[in-house]
Amino acid sequence: MTIPAGTHLIVQVLGICIACFLTINGVESSPSSHAVFNIFNYGAKAEPKFDNALAIIKAWKAACESSRPAKVVIPAGDFMAGEVVFSGPCKAPTTTVEIQGHLLANIDPSTYTSGAWIMVQRVDNVVLTGGGIINGEGKFDWKYADGVSPLAVSLLFQEVGNSKAHNLKFVDSMGFHIEVMGSHDIDLRNLTITAPADSPYTDGVHLTNSINVNVTDSVIATGDDCVSIGHGNQTSFVGNLGKHADEKNLKGVTVRNCILTGTTNGARIKTYHDSPQITASDIVFQDIQMNNVQNPIMIDQHYNSTATTAQSKVKISNARFVNIKGTSASAVAVSLNCSSAVPCEGIELADIDLKPAGSTGPLTSACSNAKTVLKGTQNPPGPANCV
């Protein structure tokens, strides 16, 4: 057999098993259908002060140009990296980023010029997986959080289609842990997302202007919203509305089969005062267990009311709260506080069974500016129309 120059052939024999790997110009060819691009072949080093961003980007670019399914491998070990961009379009029919090790963010916030640490942009058919850890090292930067200039998102999907992130652990993001923006058909599942309870603006998953996003089978415990759903989303399975003048309508959001424990808010829709005139419709919260939750069911259209008295102009309609059970840490377990400028319509409460947590006392409901539909069990007694 003749081996071309620059080619290494590695054959390992274990009993009767033979595994062959052919490495050509940094590309490992394995018996699987993927071309494998290991970041070590592009200059990566598992050293605390070495920034591996360039090595990761080089491996991505090579994988992106592959003529067959490609895989970027971040192997076991600790790898520090600054801003990383996975951009397309790609020639590879699918591109997988397999994070096996511990990826740590560069703690210098000036490193992140585009508002994100890891960005997946303008590309389809990407899979992020591997069982590894994505550590935003937010504890070094949370002191800079002011609510005006957002800190870097750990993982941003921007203008991405038919892509997935699963079997990963996100820890201590600087800003949001995951943001999906202007994308479609995104599947987020089997994720663990954690940050301290007092970490500012560390939403678990934030969706904006996206279509068909699924967030399933995940454990999320952060300092802010676990999942926040902003404007312009459609048919998302799992927010904040009315903050910016250019926001778009929200339609078709489902949050189902969740367990919430010790959170401030449960099934909540919130909108800002003095908002643009938009709509939020066809929203479903269903089959949710509340364990010692402060506000199990809430519509709050008076967010940021201390800054301006102008009412919210976000029209909420066809919002359903179905089969919500468990315990409330506050006496007002159901609060529908809608806008007097555009009252809520079609607010359905069905099979609500909430009990006091500890010594909270008898539970009640509160309602203003809402047309309600009550079905099945109502504990506490559901609020009648209050327009």
Backbone torsions as a table, in degrees:
resi	resn	phi	psi	omega
1	MET	NA	132.5	178.6
2	THR	-98.5	128.5	179.7
3	ILE	-107.7	122.0	-179.8
4	PRO	-62.1	153.1	178.3
5	ALA	-59.9	143.4	179.0
6	GLY	82.8	6.1	-177.9
7	THR	-114.1	138.1	179.4
8	HIS	-118.1	130.2	178.5
9	LEU	-112.1	122.1	-178.9
10	ILE	-116.0	120.3	178.4
11	VAL	-121.0	125.2	-180.0
12	GLN	-118.8	126.0	-178.9
13	VAL	-110.4	121.0	177.4
14	LEU	-127.4	104.1	-175.5
15	GLY	63.8	-119.6	-179.9
16	ILE	-105.1	8.5	-177.9
17	CYS	-97.3	132.8	177.0
18	ILE	-121.7	124.5	177.7
19	ALA	-117.0	123.8	-177.2
20	CYS	-113.6	132.2	176.9
21	PHE	-130.3	128.0	-179.6
22	LEU	-110.4	121.1	-178.7
23	THR	-109.3	117.8	179.2
24	ILE	-129.8	117.3	178.8
25	ASN	51.7	43.6	175.8
26	GLY	84.5	0.2	-178.9
27	VAL	-104.1	124.1	177.0
28	GLU	-95.2	126.4	175.6
29	SER	-103.2	118.7	-177.5
30	SER	-114.3	172.4	178.8
31	PRO	-61.6	-18.7	175.8
32	SER	-74.0	172.8	-175.8
33	SER	-81.7	-6.0	-176.5
34	HIS	-88.7	142.4	163.5
35	ALA	-84.1	129.3	-171.6
36	VAL	-107.4	131.0	-178.1
37	PHE	-122.3	97.8	-177.8
38	ASN	-84.4	131.1	-175.2
39	ILE	-62.8	-22.7	176.2
40	PHE	-61.4	-30.0	179.7
41	ASN	-76.9	-2.5	-179.2
42	TYR	-122.4	20.6	171.6
43	GLY	100.5	8.0	-179.0
44	ALA	-69.5	148.7	177.2
45	LYS	-138.4	133.3	177.2
46	ALA	-85.7	66.2	-179.3
47	GLU	-125.1	138.8	-170.9
48	PRO	-56.5	-35.8	-174.2
49	LYS	-103.4	3.9	-179.0
50	PHE	-91.3	124.0	-179.6
51	ASP	-85.3	116.0	-175.4
52	ASN	-93.5	9.6	-176.2
53	ALA	-56.6	-45.9	-177.1
54	LEU	-65.1	-40.7	178.9
55	ALA	-62.8	-40.7	179.9
56	ILE	-66.9	-41.9	179.6
57	ILE	-65.1	-41.1	178.4
58	LYS	-62.0	-43.2	178.5
59	ALA	-63.2	-40.0	177.6
60	TRP	-62.5	-46.5	-177.9
61	LYS	-60.9	-39.6	178.2
62	ALA	-66.3	-41.6	179.0
63	ALA	-66.0	-40.4	-178.9
64	CYS	-60.7	-31.5	-178.8
65	GLU	-86.5	-1.2	-178.4
66	SER	-65.9	147.5	178.2
67	SER	-86.7	-5.0	178.3
68	ARG	-134.6	170.5	-179.0
69	PRO	-50.6	136.3	-171.8
70	ALA	-126.2	154.5	-179.6
71	LYS	-137.6	124.7	171.2
72	VAL	-92.6	126.4	-177.9
73	VAL	-110.9	122.3	169.2
74	ILE	-104.1	100.7	-168.3
75	PRO	-73.7	-179.7	177.3
76	ALA	-58.4	143.9	-177.1
77	GLY	130.7	172.3	178.6
78	ASP	-100.8	122.0	-178.0
79	PHE	-126.8	116.8	175.2
80	MET	-86.4	140.4	179.7
81	ALA	-151.8	143.5	171.0
82	GLY	-87.3	-148.8	-174.3
83	GLU	-60.9	127.1	-179.0
84	VAL	-123.0	130.3	180.0
85	VAL	-121.0	120.3	171.9
86	PHE	-101.8	95.4	-173.5
87	SER	-109.7	155.3	178.9
88	GLY	-128.7	-165.0	5.5
89	PRO	-74.4	161.7	-178.1
90	CYS	-114.0	150.8	172.2
91	LYS	-77.0	-32.5	-179.6
92	ALA	-61.4	134.4	-179.8
93	PRO	-63.4	-34.2	171.5
94	THR	-141.5	146.4	178.3
95	THR	-130.3	121.2	-179.5
96	THR	-107.2	136.3	170.5
97	VAL	-110.7	110.0	-175.3
98	GLU	-102.0	105.0	-178.8
99	ILE	-96.2	101.6	-179.5
100	GLN	-91.5	-28.8	-174.2
101	GLY	-99.6	-151.5	-175.1
102	HIS	-113.9	108.2	-179.6
103	LEU	-96.7	122.2	-176.8
104	LEU	-115.7	136.5	-179.6
105	ALA	-74.9	145.6	168.3
106	ASN	-61.7	130.3	-172.7
107	ILE	-82.9	0.0	177.1
108	ASP	-85.0	109.3	-175.6
109	PRO	-64.0	-21.5	179.9
110	SER	-71.7	-10.2	177.9
111	THR	-65.8	-27.1	-169.3
112	TYR	-100.3	89.2	-173.7
113	THR	-81.8	-15.1	-175.9
114	SER	-112.6	9.7	176.1
115	GLY	83.8	8.8	179.3
116	ALA	-147.5	153.8	176.4
117	TRP	-85.5	-57.7	178.9
118	ILE	-114.5	118.5	-177.1
119	MET	-116.9	129.9	171.1
120	VAL	-109.5	114.2	-169.1
121	GLN	-130.1	135.7	170.3
122	ARG	48.2	52.8	-179.5
123	VAL	-151.5	150.8	178.9
124	ASP	-116.0	162.0	172.0
125	ASN	60.1	53.6	177.5
126	VAL	-112.1	140.1	176.5
127	VAL	-125.5	124.8	171.6
128	LEU	-108.4	124.5	-174.5
129	THR	-158.8	-166.9	171.7
130	GLY	123.7	-12.5	179.0
131	GLY	80.5	5.6	-177.5
132	GLY	-87.3	-172.7	-175.7
133	ILE	-117.2	133.2	175.1
134	ILE	-112.4	103.1	-171.9
135	ASN	-106.2	110.3	-177.4
136	GLY	-76.6	-5.8	178.9
137	GLU	51.8	36.3	-174.4
138	GLY	-61.3	-23.6	-177.8
139	LYS	-59.0	-22.0	179.2
140	PHE	-83.9	-18.0	-171.8
141	ASP	-119.8	-11.4	-177.2
142	TRP	-59.2	-24.9	179.4
143	LYS	-64.4	-18.0	179.2
144	TYR	-91.4	-5.3	-176.8
145	ALA	-70.1	122.6	-179.1
146	ASP	-125.4	0.5	-179.4
147	GLY	79.3	-3.8	-179.3
148	VAL	-108.6	-50.8	178.6
149	SER	-106.3	99.9	-174.4
150	PRO	-62.4	142.9	172.3
151	LEU	-78.5	167.9	-171.6
152	ALA	-63.1	136.2	172.2
153	VAL	-74.9	139.4	179.3
154	SER	-66.5	-45.5	-179.1
155	LEU	-138.1	120.8	179.9
156	LEU	-117.4	124.3	168.0
157	PHE	-98.2	118.4	-178.6
158	GLN	-130.5	118.5	-177.2
159	GLU	55.3	53.7	-176.7
160	VAL	-120.9	145.4	178.6
161	GLY	-131.4	150.3	172.8
162	ASN	50.2	53.8	-175.1
163	SER	-131.3	164.4	-173.4
164	LYS	-139.5	152.5	164.2
165	ALA	-134.9	123.5	-179.3
166	HIS	-153.3	159.1	179.0
167	ASN	55.9	51.4	176.4
168	LEU	-136.8	157.3	177.2
169	LYS	-118.2	122.0	177.0
170	PHE	-104.1	133.1	-175.7
171	VAL	-133.2	132.3	165.4
172	ASP	50.5	58.3	175.8
173	SER	-64.3	156.0	173.2
174	MET	-69.8	-51.9	174.8
175	GLY	-113.8	-130.7	174.7
176	PHE	-61.8	150.8	175.0
177	HIS	-76.6	-49.2	179.0
178	ILE	-134.8	134.7	173.6
179	GLU	-129.5	134.3	175.8
180	VAL	-115.3	117.8	-172.3
181	MET	-131.0	126.1	175.4
182	GLY	57.0	37.2	-174.5
183	SER	-124.6	171.6	-179.8
184	HIS	-144.9	148.6	176.9
185	ASP	55.2	62.2	179.7
186	ILE	-112.1	130.0	-178.0
187	ASP	-115.1	115.0	177.9
188	LEU	-114.4	114.6	-176.5
189	ARG	-151.1	158.4	-179.5
190	ASN	51.5	47.5	177.7
191	LEU	-110.9	147.9	169.6
192	THR	-116.8	123.6	-175.4
193	ILE	-128.5	116.1	-176.0
194	THR	-137.1	146.7	173.0
195	ALA	-159.3	155.6	-179.2
196	PRO	-58.2	152.5	-177.8
197	ALA	-60.6	-26.8	-178.5
198	ASP	-98.9	11.9	178.4
199	SER	-78.3	129.4	-171.6
200	PRO	-82.8	135.7	171.3
201	TYR	58.4	35.0	-177.4
202	THR	-101.9	49.5	178.6
203	ASP	-47.7	144.6	177.7
204	GLY	-69.0	-58.6	178.2
205	VAL	-135.1	130.8	176.8
206	HIS	-123.0	128.7	-178.5
207	LEU	-112.6	133.5	177.6
208	THR	-140.0	126.9	170.9
209	ASN	52.4	44.7	-176.7
210	SER	-127.5	160.7	-176.0
211	ILE	-124.6	132.1	174.0
212	ASN	58.7	66.7	175.8
213	VAL	-111.0	125.6	178.9
214	ASN	-108.7	128.9	174.5
215	VAL	-121.2	107.4	-171.8
216	THR	-139.0	156.9	170.9
217	ASP	50.9	44.3	-176.1
218	SER	-127.6	154.2	176.2
219	VAL	-111.1	120.7	-176.0
220	ILE	-129.3	123.9	177.0
221	ALA	-144.2	100.3	-173.5
222	THR	-129.0	-178.6	-179.8
223	GLY	-82.9	-9.3	179.8
224	ASP	-133.1	-148.6	-177.7
225	ASP	-62.8	138.8	174.8
226	CYS	-68.3	-52.7	173.1
227	VAL	-131.8	120.7	177.6
228	SER	-114.6	133.3	-174.6
229	ILE	-116.5	109.4	-176.9
230	GLY	-89.1	-158.1	-173.1
231	HIS	-76.9	159.3	169.5
232	GLY	76.8	9.9	-179.8
233	ASN	-88.6	148.1	176.7
234	GLN	-137.3	137.8	174.1
235	THR	49.5	57.1	178.1
236	SER	-108.1	137.6	-177.8
237	PHE	-109.8	114.7	175.3
238	VAL	-113.1	NA	NA
239	GLY	NA	162.9	178.5
240	ASN	-103.2	132.4	179.4
241	LEU	-132.5	147.6	170.9
242	GLY	87.0	15.9	-178.1
243	LYS	-85.2	-34.7	-173.9
244	HIS	-116.8	149.7	-173.4
245	ALA	-68.0	-25.2	-174.6
246	ASP	-98.2	18.6	-178.5
247	GLU	-70.5	154.4	-178.5
248	LYS	-112.9	167.4	-179.5
249	ASN	-62.0	151.7	174.9
250	LEU	-114.7	132.3	-178.8
251	LYS	-148.3	134.1	171.7
252	GLY	77.8	68.7	177.5
253	VAL	-120.8	130.7	178.7
254	THR	-124.0	127.9	173.2
255	VAL	-119.3	117.3	-170.2
256	ARG	-142.0	149.9	173.8
257	ASN	57.0	57.3	-179.5
258	CYS	-120.1	153.0	170.9
259	ILE	-121.3	122.0	179.6
260	LEU	-114.6	127.1	-176.0
261	THR	-127.8	120.7	174.4
262	GLY	67.4	20.6	-178.7
263	THR	-85.9	161.4	175.6
264	THR	-72.5	-43.5	-177.8
265	ASN	-124.8	148.5	177.2
266	GLY	-105.4	-107.5	176.9
267	ALA	-86.4	101.3	-172.6
268	ARG	-129.2	139.2	168.4
269	ILE	-119.6	125.1	178.6
270	LYS	-129.4	145.0	176.1
271	THR	-135.7	155.2	-177.8
272	TYR	-84.9	151.0	167.8
273	HIS	-63.6	157.1	175.7
274	ASP	51.5	50.5	-175.1
275	SER	-92.1	167.8	168.8
276	PRO	-68.6	164.5	-178.2
277	GLN	-88.0	97.7	-179.9
278	ILE	-135.2	177.1	-179.6
279	THR	-124.3	152.7	172.7
280	ALA	-132.6	114.8	-171.9
281	SER	-140.8	162.8	176.9
282	ASP	55.5	57.0	-179.2
283	ILE	-110.5	130.7	-176.7
284	VAL	-127.6	126.1	167.1
285	PHE	-113.2	117.6	-172.5
286	GLN	-141.9	143.2	175.6
287	ASP	56.7	60.1	-177.3
288	ILE	-120.9	131.0	177.7
289	GLN	-99.0	123.5	178.0
290	MET	-105.0	124.3	177.1
291	ASN	-118.9	103.9	178.8
292	ASN	56.7	48.3	-179.0
293	VAL	-95.3	135.9	-174.6
294	GLN	-66.4	-46.0	-179.0
295	ASN	-129.3	83.8	-173.4
296	PRO	-60.3	-45.6	-179.8
297	ILE	-129.8	122.2	-174.7
298	MET	-150.3	133.8	161.9
299	ILE	-116.0	120.1	-177.9
300	ASP	-124.3	101.0	178.4
301	GLN	-100.1	22.6	-179.1
302	HIS	-125.4	30.1	178.3
303	TYR	-68.1	137.6	-179.1
304	ASN	67.3	29.5	-176.8
305	SER	-71.4	-18.0	179.0
306	THR	-73.2	-20.8	-178.3
307	ALA	-84.5	-28.6	-178.9
308	THR	-156.0	145.3	179.6
309	THR	-90.6	-9.9	-179.2
310	ALA	-63.1	129.7	-176.2
311	GLN	-67.9	155.4	173.8
312	SER	-65.9	142.5	176.2
313	LYS	-113.6	24.1	172.9
314	VAL	-85.8	116.6	-178.7
315	LYS	-86.0	114.4	179.5
316	ILE	-99.6	128.0	179.6
317	SER	-146.6	154.0	178.0
318	ASN	52.3	53.2	174.0
319	ALA	-104.8	126.8	-173.9
320	ARG	-118.9	131.0	174.4
321	PHE	-116.0	108.6	-169.0
322	VAL	-127.2	128.8	176.5
323	ASN	56.6	59.1	177.1
324	ILE	-104.1	119.7	-174.7
325	LYS	-133.1	163.9	174.9
326	GLY	127.2	-145.8	-174.6
327	THR	-126.2	145.6	179.7
328	SER	-110.8	136.1	178.3
329	ALA	-88.2	-3.4	176.9
330	SER	-126.4	157.6	-177.2
331	ALA	-68.6	-33.4	178.9
332	VAL	-91.5	96.6	-174.2
333	ALA	-84.8	-26.4	179.4
334	VAL	-125.7	117.6	-178.3
335	SER	-130.3	115.0	177.9
336	LEU	-113.1	94.6	-174.5
337	ASN	-112.4	83.2	-172.2
338	CYS	-92.9	172.9	-176.7
339	SER	-80.0	138.0	175.3
340	SER	-74.8	-19.9	179.5
341	ALA	-75.7	-39.3	178.6
342	VAL	-138.5	83.4	-176.3
343	PRO	-57.0	151.6	177.4
344	CYS	-71.0	146.9	178.1
345	GLU	-133.3	146.3	176.2
346	GLY	66.2	40.4	177.9
347	ILE	-88.7	108.3	-175.7
348	GLU	-99.5	129.5	172.8
349	LEU	-117.3	114.9	-175.5
350	ALA	-132.5	126.9	177.4
351	ASP	55.1	60.1	176.8
352	ILE	-98.3	122.8	-178.1
353	ASP	-137.4	87.2	-177.4
354	LEU	-115.0	139.9	-179.3
355	LYS	-123.9	159.0	179.3
356	PRO	-66.5	142.3	172.8
357	ALA	-91.6	123.7	178.9
358	GLY	61.6	-127.2	-177.8
359	SER	-99.7	27.2	-176.5
360	THR	-57.4	-38.5	-180.0
361	GLY	103.6	179.9	-178.7
362	PRO	-57.6	139.8	-179.4
363	LEU	-92.3	149.5	178.8
364	THR	-135.6	173.8	173.5
365	SER	-120.7	153.6	176.7
366	ALA	-132.1	146.4	-175.0
367	CYS	-151.8	138.2	170.9
368	SER	-149.7	132.9	175.0
369	ASN	59.9	47.2	-179.3
370	ALA	-142.2	139.6	170.7
371	LYS	-100.2	120.2	-171.4
372	THR	-113.9	157.9	172.8
373	VAL	-127.5	120.0	-176.7
374	LEU	-107.7	132.2	179.8
375	LYS	-138.8	142.8	173.5
376	GLY	65.2	-151.8	-177.5
377	THR	-61.4	138.2	178.1
378	GLN	-135.2	87.2	174.1
379	ASN	-123.7	109.9	2.4
380	PRO	-72.5	169.7	178.1
381	PRO	-53.1	129.3	-176.6
382	GLY	-70.0	151.1	179.4
383	PRO	-75.8	135.1	174.8
384	ALA	-76.7	174.2	177.8
385	ASN	-49.6	134.6	-176.9
386	CYS	-135.4	42.7	179.3
387	VAL	-94.4	NA	NA
